[in-house]
Amino acid sequence: MEDDARIIDRNPLPAGIDGRLAAQLTFIAEADRLKTVLRASPLAAADRRENDAEHSWHLALMVLLLSEYADEPIDVGHAMRLVIIHDLVEIYAGDSPVFDAAAVLDQREREESAAERLFALLPADQAREIRELWDEFESGATPEARFGKAMDRLEPMLLNWLNEGGTWRMPGATVERVRAREAGVVAAATTLGVVTDAFITHGLRNGWIRPEPGTEPA
């Protein structure tokens, strides 16, 4: 970001609003920035890239519709909360395309710093709650976090398939790296892993995914 100004500072809230509510509205206003953070993934329905807010909404929808394929029982509502929260830090940290080696070098440090700054806008109890949700997703230590991460891998794979390559055509993408991303789906939803395997196998044959040097697609 270019400066430390909050969106709410452009047109401050009217006087007299309760302090807790004012803090919550300030955070919600700042979250509007998520709509401006572009990801590498192209949309299937329009000739442009998706933004983080669209991505988070799509993940929530996927959790709702595909939860029956989770390998472990999950609390769907909790998993939806995790995926809605997980990319908020990119408001300040920016997106880090997985096939761009330079972009992911300091990703964790940028996102930790962004989490401290962003969540501090909320009342203390909600700041702790949202930070705990973010940490849970990042750690992948619960069934809900693991399934949320699976959706986070599946969604761009579906968009890439629908776009005949998408980010699979980035210079840093090879079939081995694409397979590494697929592993996050397989680890939490074996049935959905069958789908991602088909995406990759046929994407490789179609020339949408680069084979490893010295190999040819089967």
Secondary structure, DSSP 8 states (H G I E B T S, - for coil): ---S--GGGGS---TT--HHHHHHHHHHHHGGGGGG-EEEEE-SSSSSEEEHHHHHHHHHHHHHHHGGG-SS---HHHHHHHHHHTTTTHHHH----TT-TTTTTTHHHHHHHHHHHHHTTS-HHHHHHHHHHHHHHHHT-SHHHHHHHHHHHHHHHHHHHHTTTGGGGSTT--HHHHHHHHHHHHTT-HHHHHHHHHHHHHHHHTTSS---TT----
